[in-house]
Amino acid sequence: MTDVVAVPASWYRALTPVQWRTLIAANLGWLFDGFETYALFLTLVPALHTLLVPVQFKSIPAYAGAVVAITLVGWAIGGLSGGILADYIGRKRTMMFAILAYSILTGLTALSFNWISFALLRFLVGMAIGSEWATGSSIMAELWPKNARGKGAGLMQCGLGLGFFLASLVWLYLGGFGPNAWRLMFLVGILPAALTLWIRASIEESPSWQEVDARRRQARGRRQSGTVLAADDRAFTRFTVADLFVEPETRRRTILVFLMSLSTTLAWWGISSWVPPYIATTAAKAHLSPHQWASYASMAYNFGAILGYVSFGFIADAVGRKPITMLYYAAAWLLTPVLFLWTHSLHLLLLAAAGNGFFTLGQYCWMPVWLPELFPTRSRGTGIAFAFNAPRLIAFLGPLFAGTLIVAFGGYSRTAMIISFIYVLGFALVPFLPETKGKPLPA
């Protein structure tokens, strides 16, 4: 069996307790990832003010871009490694290792003594965070019924927005605790470690993966005994990364989703990650508290993103993967000037940030909805992880480039408009992928 058979009833009534617990685990794992990630955006400038000397303060946007870029590189390397592990040692076990690793490393970030130690720990945290997402997406797709797979992916993905929102709320409180308040934010990040105990006791391994793992072991045994393997058995003995590029159709899909993911990722890290400091700068010009308005902006942006995630999943199950993905790409591009050029009132900026978050961060939902339906079970974790994380090896240039442009232009608006054109690439590539709404997962 490569898919779960849906029971003809309301989609939520047809779900089993195992499927609901899997959603909770994947959502919470991604929620804590989101908290940790957005904690960086909210605290990066205050942290650099304590980790740099005053003569370096004028170059803080460039240092911030470097730290975010280093985090992205770690995310790319760890994410791809985590996807491979998920295919070889299991979805559940990899998820537990990833959550435990980023919890411990996030807590250690609070002990940073200069910007280099801070950046190094960000690299390691990025590796751990990247490992968690592919495992959650894989196990959700393999355990949820096909008529609700998009909804489940959207509900899982909204954990990121909830984590972002939670980080904004916590920072609104902790941000007033002085120049070292950023250290408290990272200490809070230790708490998710307790989630691994619940996952170990409450979540079951994917039966689809267990079946594939047994077939892989059998194929390897036959190969070691000198038996000439059939084509299907050879596929199970190939390294999963190589498996993405051997068969023509799989190779074509891998390249297409890589480029689409690059579009989504480069644009978000190069534009939307700057929303809190952009609105904080606007507030400072109005003689208002920058850290408070950064938190307000983050909460508005992530409230919109949560709605964007859930909406994407439900609409994808109703009308298909292609039309909703194209809509989100187009709207993300069109709303960039609304936020960064045409809106000047702080209160309207919050509204614009919410709309922008709906489509720019919500856009990421095409990946957990669509990617698991494009790769076979034997290399699903690797394929998802490659598409989601490998673009970060290029996208890390986004915050570096953006930080440099912000310093050169003396502001955020022109930089956002230049980078936003990358959304056009993603929009143009969508029609070349197959529509997978309502279809079984590839074997």
N, C-alpha and C positions, 0 to 999 in steps of 0.2 A: 504494500500500500504506500502511495506517495502523497496522499491527501486525506483529509478528514471528511467523511460523508456528512452533509448537513441534514438535520432533522427538519421536516417541513412544519415549522412553527415560527413564531416571532423569533427573530435572530437572537435576542438576549435570553429568551426562555430556553432556547435549544442548547445553550452553552453549559458545559459541565463544570463542577467545582474546580477540577484540574485546570481547565482553560481560564477560568476567572483568576485563580491563583497565579497562573503564568503571566497574565496581563498585569496583575499587581506587582509582581517581582520585576518584570521588564520596565514597567512605568516608574517604579521607585528607583531602580538602578539608573535610569536616564534622568530622573528628577535630581538625584544627588550629583550626577555628572553636570547637569545644568546649573545647579547651585554653585558648584566649584568653578565652572567656566565663567559664569557671570560675576562671581566674586572677584575674579581677576580684572574684568573690565571696570568694575566699580571702584576697586581699591588700587589700581595700577598707578595712577598719578600720585595719590597720597603716599603709596609705598615708595615710589621713586624719589619723592621729596625727602624721605628719611634715609634712603640708600645711596643717594648721590650727594655731591658737594654743591654748594650754592652756585658756583661758576658754571655748572652743568645744567642748571634748571631750564635755561632757554632752549635746550635741546631735548627736553623731556618727551615731546611727541616722537622724536626719532628713536629714543631709548624704548619708549612704549611699543613702537612698531617692531623693534628688534625682539623684545620679550614675547610679544604675541606670535611673531614669526617662528621663534624657537619652540614655543608651545605647539604650533601647528606641525612643525617637523617631527616632534616627538609623537604627536597624535597620529601622523601618517605612518610612522614606523611601527608604533605599538598597535595601531588599528589593524594593519595588514597582518602582523604577527598573531593578533588575537583571533582574526578570522580563520587563519590556518589552524591554530590550536582548536578552535571550535569544531573544525571538520575532522580532526584527528583524536582529540581527547573528550569531546562532547560539549554541548551547548551549556549545560548546567555548570559543569566544573569550571569552564573558562569564565563564565559570568562571575562566579564566586571569587576566583583569583583576581579578576580585574577590579571588582568593588573593594576588596580588601587592600589591594595595592594603592589605588588612588586615595583611599581614606587615610592611610598611614603617611603617604607622601604629601598630601595636602596639609596635614598637621605639621609636618616638618618644615613646610614653607614658612610658617610663622617664625621660625628661628633664623631666617635669612639675615646675613650680616652685611652684604653689599649687593649690588645689582647683578653681579656675575653669579653669586650663589643662588640668588632669587631666580635668575634665568635658567640655571642648571636644574633646579628643582621643578620649574615649570616644564622643562623638557621631559622629565621623568613622569610627572603627573599627566602630561599629554599622552605619553605612551600607555598609561593605565586606562585613561578615559577612552581612548580610541579602541581599546580591546573590548569594551563592554557592549557597545551599540550593536555590532554585527551579531553577537550571540543572542541578544534579546530579539532582534528582528527575525533571525532564523527560527528560533524556537516558537515565536508567536505565529509565524506563517505556517509552520509545520503542525501546530496543534489546533489552530483555529479553523472552523469550517470555511469553505471557499465563498459562501454567500455573505460572510461577515469579516473576511480577511482584511479588507480595506478599513472597515470601522475599527477593528482591533489594532491595526497599525497606527491609525490616527490617535486612538486613545493612548497607545503606548508612547507615541512621539510627543504628545502634549505634556508628558512628564518633563521634557526639557524646558518648555515654557513655564511650567509650574516651578521648576527649580530656579529659573531666572527670576520669576516673580518673587519667590521666597527669599532669594539672595538680596533683591532690591529692598524687600521689607526689613530684613535683618540689618542691612546696611543703614537704612533710615534710622534705626535705633543705635547701632554700634558706632556709626560714623561720627557721632559727637563725643566720643571718648578720647579725643586727643590725637596727636600725630601718629601714634602707633596703633590706632584702632584697627588698621588693616590686618594686624597680626591676630586679633581676636576672630576676625572673619575666617581666617584659614584654620584656626583651632576648632571652630564649629564643624569644619569639614571632616573631622575624625569620626563623627557620629555614624555615618553610613556603614562602618565596619560591622556593626551589630546586625545589619541586614543579611549578611552572609550566613549567619546561624539560622535565620528563618528560611532562607532559600534552601539550605541543605536539608531541612526537615520537611518542607512543604511542597517543593517543586519536583516534578518528575522529569526525567530525561526524555527527549523527543524519540518516539518509537521509530520515526523515519530515519533518524540518524543512527539509532541502534541497529536497524536492519542493514543500512549501508555499511556501518562499521564491521558487521559480521561478514558481509560480502567482501569487503576489502581484505580482511584477515584471511578469508578462504582463498582469495585470488593470490595473495602473497604466498600462502603456503603452497599452492600449486606451482607457482613460478619457481620457488626454491627447490621443489622436488624435480624440476626439469620439464614439467608439462608445458607444451606450447599453448599459450592462452588465446582464447577467442577475443574478438575486438572489444566486447563488453567488459571482459575481465581485465584486459589491458588498461581500459579507462579507469578502473578502480585501483590500479597499482601506480598510476601516474601521480607525480607531485601535483597538488591541487592548483598551484599557481600556473604550472605548465598546462594543466587541463583547460584553463580559460582561453588558451590560444591555439590549441591543436585543431579542434573542429571548426570549420569556417563560420557556421552560424553563431556559435558561442563566441568566437573571436570578434565577429562583427558587433554583437551585442555588447561585449566588454568594452570595445573602443567607444561605442556610442554613449554608453552610460558614464564612462570615464569623462568624456567631454562635457556631457550635461552636468555631471556633478562638479566639474571644474568651474562651470559657469555659476552654479548656485553658490559654491563655496568661496570662490574668489570675490564675488560680489558682496557676499555677506560679511566676510572678514575685512574686506577693503572699505566697506561703506557702513553697514548697520552696526558693526561693533563700536563705531565712533558716536552713536546716537547719545549715550549718556554724557560724554565729555562735551559734545557739541551743545546740548541744551544746558549743561552746567556753565559753559562759557557765556551763553546768552543770558543766563540768570545773573551771572557775576556782573555783566555790563549793566544790568538793571538794579544792581546793589542788593541782590537777594542771595540766599545761601546756596552756593554751588552744589554741595553734597546732597542737600535736600532735594533740589530740582533734578539732580542726576538720578536720584532714587525714584522721584515721581515719574520721570521720563521712562525709566526702566520698567516700572510697574505698568504704565500705560502701554508701552511697546509689547511687553510680554503678555498682557491681558489680550491684546489683539492677536498675538501669536498663538496662544492657547486656542482661541476660537478658530484661527486659521488651520491649525493641525486637525482638530476634530472635524471641522467642516470638510476639509480635503478628503478624509477617509470616508465619510458618509457619501459625499458626492461622487467619489471614485467608484464606490459600489453601485451607485445609481446610474451614472452616465458613462463610466469608463475611465481608464487611466489617462488616455491621450488628451481629451478636451480639458480636463481640470488642470493637468500639468501645464498646458499651453496658456490657460487663463492666468495661472499664478505667475508665470514668467512675464507675461505682458503687463500685468498689473504692477508687479514689483518695479519694472522699468519706468512705467508711467508715473508712479507715486514718488519716485526719488526726488524730482524737482519740487513736488508739493511740500516735502519735508525740509529740504535743504536750501531751497531758493525762494519760494513764494510765501512761506508762512513765517511771520515775525512775532506775533503775539505768543507769549509763553503758554497761555492756556490752549490756544489753537495748536501750538506745537505738540502738546500732549495728545490731542485728537489725531493729528497727522502721524505721530509716532505709533499710535494704536493701529491706524490703517496700514501703515508701512509694515508693522510687525505681522499683521494678518497674512500678508503676501510674501514678504521676504524671508522671515523665519518659518512661517507656515509652509513655504515652498519646499522645505526639506522633507516634507511628508511624502513626496513622490518616491523617495528612496525606500523607506520601509514598506510602502504599499506595493511598489512595482518591482523592485530589485529581486525579492525572493522568488518571484514568479518567472524570472528570466534565466535562472541557473539551476542545474540538477542538484539533487541532495548531496551527492558526493563532494561537490565543491561549492555548495551554496554559501557557506560562511566565508570562504575565501573570496568568492565573486562579489558578495555584498561588501565585504571589508575593502576589497580593492577599489570598487567604485566609490565608496564613501570616503576612504582615507588616502588613497594614492594621490588624488588631486591636491592634497595639502602639501605635497612635495613641490608643487608649483605655486599653490595659493598662498604659501607663506610669504611670497613676494608682495602680495596684496597689502598687508599692513605695513611692510617695509616701505613700499612705494607710496602708499597713502600717507604714512607719517612724514616722509620727506616732502611730499607735495603740500601737505598742510603747513609745514614750516615755510616752504617757498612761497605759497600763496597767501600766507597769513590767515588762513581760515579753512573751513571744511567744505564749503559749498561747491567750489570748482572741482575739487578732488572727487566728491561724490558723483558729480555728473559725468566726469571722464570715465570712472570705473563702471558706472551703471550700464554702459553699452555692452558689457559682457553678457547681460541677460538675453540679448538678441541671439547669441550663439545657442543657448539652451533651447529657446523657443523654436529655432529653425531645425533642431535635431529631433525633436519629439516625434514627428510623423514617421520617422524611419524605424521606430521600434514597434513590435507587435502589440496589439491590444490583448490584454490577458484577463479582463474582467470575467469572473465566473468560471474560469478554466482551472483544471487541476494543476498542481505544482508539477514541474518537470521531474521525471523519475531520477 
